[in-house]
Amino acid sequence: MAHSSSLAEKQPATETGIATRDSLSVVSPNGDERRPEAQPKDYFVQRNGLTYAGSHVLADMWGARHLDDEDTIRRALHEAIAVCGATLLHFHLHRFSENGGISGVAVLAESHISVHTWPERGFAAFDIFMCGDCEPEKAVPVLKAYFQPRHLQMGHHRRGVVG
């Protein structure tokens, strides 16, 4: 069998005739056969000359409303997740009966959003961490619209900065 000087792919040997990454191999000019290695997707962020794991937004809301309303919190977090471009994996809210406060977490493929509320103080703490192409800062206007705080204190931190 003659070999050309360039790499050549073998025909896939699948029952359906459809080529998949696992059904392909590469034959080098010397006749050695190898499978291409799958490259895992890198979810680190690359922006403004920096490479980092993700963006962590902390939002403290004072004088906020609806902090004991599970349905409002659920809708707000789901909308925030969608606006940020994230993927929801798991969602859980827990109500504390003694004061009506609610804690919750949305576990995302890209990390998480958590909330802790103190209705008796009109205070809510949101923790929004996301990697990849997600934009966690886009969650803040959504949360502001739902909870209408009199005062918002925000922090932004890049996690895992490489360079």
Backbone bond lengths (Angstrom), bond angles and torsions (degrees), N, CA, C in turn:
res aa  C-N    CA-C-N  psi(-1)  N-CA   C-N-CA  omega(-1)  CA-C   N-CA-C  phi
1 M - - - 1.445 - - 1.517 108.39 -
2 A 1.294 116.96 127.87 1.461 121.70 -179.60 1.513 109.52 -84.38
3 H 1.309 116.32 142.67 1.463 121.74 178.38 1.515 109.11 -115.38
4 S 1.317 115.90 139.51 1.458 118.95 174.78 1.518 107.86 -83.36
5 S 1.312 116.91 170.33 1.457 120.31 -178.17 1.529 112.13 -80.54
6 S 1.328 118.22 -5.64 1.467 119.81 178.22 1.524 109.28 -105.32
7 L 1.331 115.25 164.04 1.459 119.70 178.20 1.525 109.14 -69.79
8 A 1.314 116.65 142.04 1.458 121.01 179.73 1.519 108.99 -129.59
9 E 1.327 117.36 138.10 1.462 121.43 177.79 1.519 109.07 -88.58
10 K 1.336 116.11 139.65 1.452 121.13 174.50 1.519 108.65 -76.36
11 Q 1.300 116.28 156.87 1.458 120.21 175.42 1.523 108.89 -68.89
12 P 1.323 117.90 138.25 1.462 119.90 179.65 1.513 110.95 -66.70
13 A 1.315 115.82 139.28 1.463 121.23 179.23 1.518 108.34 -110.00
14 T 1.321 116.49 68.71 1.458 120.32 178.32 1.510 108.66 -113.26
15 E 1.327 115.60 156.22 1.467 119.94 179.92 1.518 111.52 -64.09
16 T 1.321 117.10 -34.25 1.463 120.33 -177.40 1.511 111.97 -84.36
17 G 1.333 116.83 -16.51 1.454 119.71 -176.73 1.518 112.27 82.17
18 I 1.330 117.66 3.83 1.456 121.45 -179.78 1.516 108.41 -94.49
19 A 1.307 116.39 128.34 1.460 120.57 -179.50 1.515 109.63 -74.26
20 T 1.309 116.02 134.80 1.454 121.83 172.27 1.515 107.36 -125.31
21 R 1.326 116.48 163.84 1.456 120.34 179.64 1.534 110.61 -56.81
22 D 1.336 117.13 -36.06 1.457 120.56 -178.85 1.522 113.28 -75.60
23 S 1.324 117.55 -19.12 1.458 119.11 -177.15 1.522 112.50 -95.80
24 L 1.343 117.42 1.87 1.455 120.73 -179.24 1.516 110.47 -103.90
25 S 1.291 115.48 147.49 1.453 120.58 170.32 1.514 106.79 -138.88
26 V 1.311 115.61 164.67 1.455 120.96 -178.63 1.525 107.83 -116.45
27 V 1.334 115.83 135.14 1.456 121.06 177.18 1.525 106.81 -107.21
28 S 1.311 116.20 121.77 1.459 120.76 179.56 1.521 109.26 -81.04
29 P 1.334 117.48 168.22 1.467 120.40 -179.48 1.527 113.51 -58.42
30 N 1.338 118.37 -26.62 1.469 119.22 179.74 1.525 112.34 -87.56
31 G 1.352 118.03 3.03 1.452 121.53 175.85 1.512 115.01 94.70
32 D 1.328 118.28 -4.55 1.454 120.92 178.34 1.530 109.41 -71.51
33 E 1.310 114.36 138.75 1.461 119.77 -179.23 1.535 108.95 -108.03
34 R 1.341 117.26 137.74 1.462 121.13 176.45 1.526 109.19 -147.55
35 R 1.299 116.01 155.41 1.456 121.57 176.44 1.525 108.67 -93.03
36 P 1.341 116.42 140.41 1.467 117.92 176.86 1.527 109.44 -67.04
37 E 1.321 116.14 138.16 1.463 120.09 179.45 1.521 109.44 -80.30
38 A 1.329 115.06 133.68 1.462 119.71 177.53 1.520 108.24 -72.23
39 Q 1.301 116.14 133.24 1.454 121.46 177.21 1.527 107.98 -96.26
40 P 1.339 117.49 117.47 1.465 119.09 179.29 1.526 110.15 -65.63
41 K 1.335 115.48 145.37 1.456 120.73 178.57 1.522 108.18 -68.21
42 D 1.300 116.35 135.46 1.452 122.11 179.24 1.524 108.20 -96.64
43 Y 1.325 116.94 116.27 1.460 121.06 -177.36 1.524 112.66 -93.37
44 F 1.337 117.62 7.07 1.452 119.39 173.65 1.531 108.45 -66.15
45 V 1.305 116.11 152.38 1.458 123.22 -177.60 1.522 108.88 -94.06
46 Q 1.314 116.59 140.55 1.461 121.62 172.69 1.517 107.79 -125.75
47 R 1.347 115.69 106.93 1.468 121.67 179.95 1.514 109.76 -143.53
48 N 1.307 115.69 141.11 1.464 122.07 174.49 1.531 112.37 50.62
49 G 1.320 116.80 40.50 1.451 121.40 177.13 1.520 115.20 77.58
50 L 1.328 118.08 5.16 1.461 122.35 179.34 1.521 110.61 -112.22
51 T 1.318 115.58 149.34 1.461 122.01 172.38 1.518 106.68 -121.33
52 Y 1.344 116.64 127.31 1.463 120.69 -177.45 1.523 110.56 -153.79
53 A 1.346 114.91 162.65 1.463 121.01 -175.47 1.522 112.18 -65.19
54 G 1.310 117.56 -42.83 1.458 119.98 -179.12 1.510 111.50 176.78
55 S 1.319 114.45 177.11 1.462 121.95 -179.74 1.516 109.27 -104.79
56 H 1.328 115.05 135.06 1.454 122.22 -179.45 1.524 107.71 -117.42
57 V 1.325 115.82 114.41 1.456 121.90 -179.91 1.528 107.88 -108.40
58 L 1.327 115.99 128.38 1.458 121.88 174.67 1.516 107.20 -112.43
59 A 1.329 116.22 128.09 1.468 121.26 -179.50 1.523 108.94 -127.39
60 D 1.325 116.22 116.32 1.467 122.97 175.55 1.509 107.89 -103.68
61 M 1.318 116.45 123.86 1.466 122.03 -178.50 1.514 109.97 -114.20
62 W 1.328 115.90 123.74 1.468 123.13 177.36 1.513 109.40 -110.29
63 G 1.336 116.70 145.16 1.466 120.90 -178.60 1.522 111.46 68.16
64 A 1.331 115.25 29.60 1.468 120.70 -176.90 1.530 111.29 -85.10
65 R 1.327 115.27 158.68 1.462 122.78 -178.74 1.529 110.19 -111.94
66 H 1.323 116.03 164.97 1.480 124.18 173.65 1.529 113.74 64.24
67 L 1.320 117.29 25.63 1.459 120.61 -174.83 1.518 114.05 -77.54
68 D 1.337 116.82 -8.24 1.467 120.40 175.78 1.526 111.41 -111.72
69 D 1.329 116.71 12.99 1.465 122.87 -176.02 1.536 109.74 -104.87
70 E 1.337 115.45 100.23 1.470 120.38 -177.79 1.524 112.78 -58.06
71 D 1.332 117.12 -40.16 1.460 119.86 -178.33 1.527 111.11 -64.32
72 T 1.327 117.27 -42.31 1.467 120.39 178.46 1.524 110.41 -64.33
73 I 1.318 117.36 -43.62 1.464 120.85 179.23 1.528 110.01 -62.42
74 R 1.315 117.25 -43.63 1.474 121.64 179.35 1.538 110.61 -60.60
75 R 1.331 116.70 -48.52 1.478 120.19 -179.49 1.526 111.30 -63.65
76 A 1.336 116.18 -41.76 1.465 120.19 -179.22 1.527 111.14 -62.27
77 L 1.323 117.24 -46.63 1.459 120.10 -178.92 1.524 111.98 -66.62
78 H 1.337 116.61 -40.55 1.471 118.81 178.50 1.532 111.02 -63.30
79 E 1.324 117.16 -41.19 1.468 119.70 178.63 1.525 110.54 -67.34
80 A 1.321 117.50 -40.84 1.464 120.92 178.59 1.529 110.85 -61.32
81 I 1.314 116.77 -41.74 1.464 121.41 178.37 1.528 110.25 -59.71
82 A 1.323 116.19 -45.59 1.467 120.57 -179.30 1.531 111.42 -64.12
83 V 1.326 116.89 -44.96 1.466 121.34 -178.05 1.527 111.47 -63.23
84 C 1.319 116.62 -34.27 1.471 121.36 -179.58 1.524 112.42 -77.28
85 G 1.337 117.17 -15.05 1.459 121.03 -178.33 1.517 112.95 82.28
86 A 1.334 117.13 26.19 1.458 121.79 -177.65 1.529 111.66 -95.40
87 T 1.332 115.52 169.07 1.460 122.93 -177.92 1.524 109.46 -117.99
88 L 1.329 116.97 116.83 1.463 122.15 -178.91 1.530 110.70 -76.38
89 L 1.338 116.05 128.71 1.463 121.73 175.46 1.522 111.60 -105.22
90 H 1.341 116.56 -41.14 1.462 121.19 -176.64 1.519 108.94 -153.67
91 F 1.343 116.06 144.95 1.466 120.74 -177.88 1.522 108.64 -136.45
92 H 1.320 116.64 133.96 1.456 120.35 178.38 1.520 110.46 -148.62
93 L 1.339 116.47 133.91 1.460 123.24 172.50 1.516 108.45 -121.50
94 H 1.331 116.06 145.06 1.461 121.35 176.98 1.526 108.31 -131.52
95 R 1.338 115.74 127.33 1.465 120.94 177.54 1.523 108.96 -96.60
96 F 1.332 115.27 133.69 1.460 121.57 174.77 1.513 107.27 -93.31
97 S 1.327 117.17 115.88 1.468 121.39 -172.14 1.515 113.74 -66.95
98 E 1.346 118.35 -31.49 1.457 118.77 -174.32 1.529 113.28 -65.41
99 N 1.323 118.75 -31.25 1.463 118.86 179.97 1.522 113.39 -134.03
100 G 1.318 117.40 0.61 1.462 120.26 177.78 1.510 114.69 81.16
101 G 1.343 117.32 2.38 1.458 119.63 177.96 1.520 110.64 -65.62
102 I 1.310 115.78 155.40 1.465 121.78 -178.37 1.518 108.91 -129.30
103 S 1.323 116.00 135.28 1.457 122.52 170.87 1.518 107.22 -119.09
104 G 1.314 115.50 144.69 1.456 118.19 -179.57 1.507 112.30 -158.90
105 V 1.319 113.48 162.90 1.463 120.01 178.20 1.523 109.52 -143.51
106 A 1.306 113.86 139.66 1.457 121.95 169.66 1.517 105.25 -112.03
107 V 1.327 116.55 111.56 1.456 120.70 177.35 1.523 106.85 -84.73
108 L 1.316 115.55 125.57 1.462 121.50 -174.86 1.526 110.17 -114.57
109 A 1.304 116.28 155.07 1.463 119.53 172.85 1.530 109.08 -59.53
110 E 1.330 116.01 -27.98 1.462 121.81 -178.02 1.526 113.09 -97.90
111 S 1.306 120.00 1.40 1.470 127.87 172.99 1.515 111.61 140.09
112 H 1.369 119.78 -109.54 1.465 118.74 -174.58 1.532 112.85 -163.51
113 I 1.328 114.11 163.17 1.463 123.21 164.04 1.520 104.89 -130.81
114 S 1.342 116.38 131.57 1.461 119.03 174.33 1.518 109.29 -125.68
115 V 1.334 114.15 157.79 1.467 120.78 179.01 1.518 108.72 -140.59
116 H 1.309 115.43 143.58 1.467 122.79 173.20 1.524 106.16 -138.29
117 T 1.341 116.79 126.13 1.464 119.52 -177.44 1.520 111.68 -118.95
118 W 1.303 115.27 147.60 1.462 124.93 174.36 1.525 106.40 -127.30
119 P 1.347 118.17 82.95 1.468 120.55 -176.42 1.525 113.03 -58.62
120 E 1.340 116.95 -33.60 1.463 120.55 -178.96 1.529 111.72 -65.21
121 R 1.327 116.77 -17.70 1.469 121.55 177.96 1.526 112.25 -113.52
122 G 1.336 116.70 -3.79 1.468 120.17 -178.18 1.520 112.24 67.26
123 F 1.336 116.64 29.11 1.461 121.38 -174.55 1.524 111.40 -118.15
124 A 1.336 115.08 139.34 1.468 121.96 174.16 1.523 108.59 -136.33
125 A 1.336 115.93 138.48 1.461 122.37 176.67 1.524 108.56 -116.15
126 F 1.331 116.00 120.86 1.461 122.31 178.23 1.521 109.13 -112.02
127 D 1.322 115.48 138.21 1.452 124.02 -179.44 1.523 106.00 -125.35
128 I 1.320 117.28 115.55 1.461 122.00 -173.23 1.528 108.37 -125.50
129 F 1.331 117.19 107.89 1.460 121.73 -178.85 1.518 108.52 -123.23
130 M 1.330 116.43 126.03 1.462 120.52 -178.77 1.521 110.79 -144.99
131 C 1.334 114.91 147.25 1.456 121.54 176.87 1.526 108.95 -115.16
132 G 1.314 115.91 -175.20 1.464 121.49 176.94 1.511 112.17 66.81
133 D 1.316 115.83 -144.15 1.456 121.60 -176.13 1.524 113.70 -83.21
134 C 1.315 118.27 -0.86 1.463 121.41 -178.57 1.526 110.63 -67.70
135 E 1.324 114.98 154.32 1.461 121.66 -179.52 1.522 109.31 -125.22
136 P 1.345 118.05 86.97 1.462 121.55 -173.97 1.524 114.40 -61.25
137 E 1.325 117.41 -27.42 1.467 119.46 179.41 1.529 112.35 -62.87
138 K 1.331 117.69 -22.01 1.461 121.18 178.17 1.533 112.38 -69.79
139 A 1.341 117.67 -15.06 1.465 120.97 178.33 1.522 111.51 -71.65
140 V 1.320 118.34 -29.86 1.465 121.98 -171.80 1.537 113.05 -62.28
141 P 1.329 120.67 -47.90 1.464 118.72 177.29 1.535 113.50 -60.54
142 V 1.321 116.48 -34.39 1.473 120.85 177.66 1.529 109.56 -64.74
143 L 1.327 116.62 -47.47 1.460 120.94 -179.46 1.530 111.02 -65.29
144 K 1.326 116.96 -38.42 1.475 120.56 176.75 1.529 110.85 -60.78
145 A 1.313 117.66 -42.06 1.463 121.62 -179.59 1.528 111.55 -63.32
146 Y 1.309 117.32 -38.60 1.464 121.00 -179.11 1.529 113.05 -75.83
147 F 1.323 117.25 -38.14 1.465 119.89 -171.07 1.523 114.58 -107.17
148 Q 1.316 117.87 -9.63 1.467 124.99 172.16 1.528 113.57 44.81
149 P 1.316 117.75 57.59 1.468 119.30 -178.47 1.531 111.56 -70.89
150 R 1.328 115.19 150.80 1.469 119.66 173.24 1.519 110.06 -77.24
151 H 1.341 116.17 -29.03 1.468 120.85 -179.22 1.533 108.79 -140.87
152 L 1.318 115.34 137.42 1.464 121.66 178.22 1.520 108.50 -125.43
153 Q 1.309 116.68 128.21 1.460 122.17 174.04 1.526 106.55 -116.41
154 M 1.326 116.33 126.42 1.457 120.92 -175.13 1.521 111.76 -125.44
155 G 1.315 114.71 145.35 1.458 121.03 172.64 1.514 109.13 -131.79
156 H 1.324 116.73 150.23 1.462 121.85 179.37 1.514 108.01 -135.17
157 H 1.334 115.72 130.37 1.453 120.53 -177.63 1.525 108.95 -137.24
158 R 1.324 116.08 133.85 1.472 120.44 173.09 1.531 107.33 -87.46
159 R 1.338 116.53 124.99 1.470 120.95 -178.62 1.525 109.10 -96.77
160 G 1.316 116.44 142.18 1.462 122.14 174.00 1.509 114.97 64.75
161 V 1.329 117.89 43.62 1.465 120.81 -178.69 1.533 109.58 -65.89
162 V 1.347 114.31 127.75 1.458 121.41 -179.83 1.529 109.96 -98.54
163 G 1.307 116.49 -45.04 1.463 119.05 -177.42 1.482 112.65 -172.28
